[in-house]
Structures are given as structure tokens and as C-alpha cells.
Amino acid sequence: MRNILLASLLAALPCAASAADMPSYTFVEAGWTQLQIEDDFLDKGDGGYVRGSLAIAPTAYVFGGYSEVSKTWRASTIDAELTVDEVEIGIGYRMDVADRLDFTADIAYVRLGVESDLRIGTSRETIRDHVNLWRGTAGLRGKPSPKTEAWIKAGYADGEDLDDNFFGVLGGQINLTRMWGLVGEVEKYSDTTQFQVGVRASF
């Protein structure tokens, strides 16, 4: 009986080790974000974000996130604030391409909202607007080492008043424990760059 139990444990060890060496597609994450736009009005805005992913099958996962950045101007009796928020929800696919390396592809719905708040003395005016778009990405995600993870993606977006449809994403994670990690990511459009730095809990 002991020999049978020992043989079963030894047989299971490679599977457990290989699973630990692969990226997790079930996680929650939150942190700081900054949006930089090549524009004289909103050149840079800071804020926060939260996002998560849930594996629903060995090769499929769903994901979503929310981010918000703002910038404030003050001059004597005039206050102005511009806020940009983004909601994203989508579904993705993963496929093993090598040891500790996956091919990923996903598609997502994105809602971008803009709010301007102008206060002059005691008067106040608020204007809100939003655009809807769809975007998809394809890329690679893997673990260069047991304590690190990296991903790179190329994407295409289609929506209202969108001049440039192509963008790129580059990110990475340093694993502090099997559950907790520090993450960083940069997303680049033609005239827009978004940075994210946060903490991720993987399950």
C-alpha cells in the first residue's frame, strides 16, 4: 500500500510542477495608472485601476477592468477638471506553444467616458460624453523564470471617431509569493500611452 501511494505521489509531481510554471489566468489586480496624451489640454492624467480574469476552461478565460484618470486646473476663481474612464469586458483564448509559454488571443468591448467639470465663481457646468469600441489582441505570455512573467500583444481597435486602429501592449510581473505579485504594463496607441503599476493576486 505504501509503495502504491508513493508511486502515485511521484507520478503527480511533474503535473504539479508544470502547472506552477505556467501563467495563471485567474487573478485580481489593482493599482495606479497614468494616461499620457499628445494634446495641449490633457497632456497627462493620474488615477487608479482594477481588473481581473477568470479561467472558465483549460483554454478559455473571461476578463474585465475599470480605470479612471483625471487632471485639475486652478486659476483664481476658475476650477476645471477633466476625467477619463474606461470599462472593458471580454473573452480570451490560450494555447501552449512551448514550455512556460502561451499564445493568447482575446476580444473585448470597451466603453470610454469623458467628463469635464468647469467652475467659475459660483456657477458650474458639467459635460459628459462617451464612445464605444471593440478591440482584439494576439500575443505571447510566459514565465521566463519561476519568479517572473512577461507578455507582449499587438492589437486592433474599431469604434467611433477612432483615427488609429493599431496598438501594442507590453507587461510583466515579479512574483513575491505563489499568490502575490507586482505587475507593470504599458499600452501604446499612436498619440496615447497608458501606464499601469499594481499588485496582483493569482489563484
Summary of the structure (lengths in Angstrom):
residues: 203
radius of gyration: 21.1
end to end distance: 33.2
largest distance: 83.8
contacts: 581
relative contact order: 0.16
helix: 9%
strand: 72%
